[in-house]
Amino acid sequence: MWSLGLLIIFAGFLMIFVGILLMLILALKGRNKGETKTGFVFFIGPSPIIGASDKETMRLALYFTLIAAALFILAVLLPLLLR
């Protein structure tokens, strides 16, 4: 049986793979016609640092950060609740 930590690592690699695949597909289709929107999120301890090139991307990065933080808290608390 897979442990929770291994599943989280696998999910992270899967998200990176899907993101790279989507960027490749969009680049090949030519949908990105000169306008590039970028954003980043990284955690230092429990505090997220978010940056983006425009408000729409910042909002999207914030939503993903909130979802990731909620999943992290759930993953930490779930074993405690199941005792």
C-alpha positions as CSV (number, residue, x, y, z in Angstrom):
1,M,0.0,0.0,0.0
2,W,1.2,3.5,-0.8
3,S,1.9,5.9,2.0
4,L,0.4,9.4,2.1
5,G,3.8,11.0,1.6
6,L,4.5,9.0,-1.5
7,L,1.1,9.8,-2.9
8,I,1.7,13.6,-2.3
9,I,5.1,13.4,-4.0
10,F,3.5,11.5,-7.0
11,A,0.8,14.1,-7.2
12,G,3.4,16.9,-7.3
13,F,5.3,15.3,-10.2
14,L,2.0,14.7,-12.0
15,M,1.0,18.4,-11.7
16,I,4.4,19.4,-13.0
17,F,4.1,17.0,-15.9
18,V,0.6,18.2,-16.8
19,G,1.7,21.8,-16.6
20,I,4.6,21.3,-18.9
21,L,2.4,19.3,-21.3
22,L,-0.2,22.1,-21.3
23,M,2.5,24.8,-22.0
24,L,3.8,22.7,-24.9
25,I,0.4,22.2,-26.4
26,L,-0.4,25.9,-26.2
27,A,2.9,26.8,-27.7
28,L,2.4,24.5,-30.6
29,K,-1.1,25.7,-31.2
30,G,0.1,29.3,-31.3
31,R,-2.5,30.6,-28.9
32,N,0.1,32.6,-27.0
33,K,0.6,35.4,-29.6
34,G,3.3,37.5,-28.0
35,E,1.6,38.1,-24.6
36,T,3.2,36.2,-21.8
37,K,1.6,36.1,-18.3
38,T,3.7,34.6,-15.6
39,G,3.3,33.9,-11.9
40,F,5.0,32.0,-9.1
41,V,4.2,30.6,-5.7
42,F,6.6,29.2,-3.2
43,F,6.4,28.5,0.5
44,I,8.9,29.5,3.1
45,G,7.8,27.4,6.0
46,P,4.0,28.1,6.4
47,S,4.1,31.5,4.6
48,P,3.4,31.6,0.9
49,I,5.2,34.1,-1.4
50,I,3.2,34.9,-4.5
51,G,4.1,37.0,-7.5
52,A,2.6,37.5,-10.9
53,S,2.8,39.8,-14.0
54,D,-0.8,40.9,-13.9
55,K,-3.9,40.8,-11.5
56,E,-5.6,37.9,-13.2
57,T,-2.6,35.7,-12.9
58,M,-2.1,36.8,-9.3
59,R,-5.6,35.9,-8.4
60,L,-5.2,32.5,-10.0
61,A,-2.0,31.9,-8.1
62,L,-3.7,32.9,-4.9
63,Y,-6.5,30.4,-5.5
64,F,-4.1,27.6,-6.2
65,T,-2.1,28.6,-3.1
66,L,-5.2,28.4,-0.9
67,I,-6.1,25.0,-2.3
68,A,-2.6,23.7,-1.8
69,A,-2.5,25.0,1.8
70,A,-5.9,23.4,2.5
71,L,-4.7,20.1,1.1
72,F,-1.5,20.3,3.1
73,I,-3.4,21.0,6.3
74,L,-5.8,18.2,5.6
75,A,-2.9,15.8,4.9
76,V,-1.3,16.7,8.2
77,L,-4.5,16.6,10.3
78,L,-6.1,13.5,8.7
79,P,-3.8,11.0,10.4
80,L,-4.5,12.7,13.7
81,L,-8.2,12.5,13.2
82,L,-8.2,8.9,12.2
83,R,-6.6,7.6,15.4
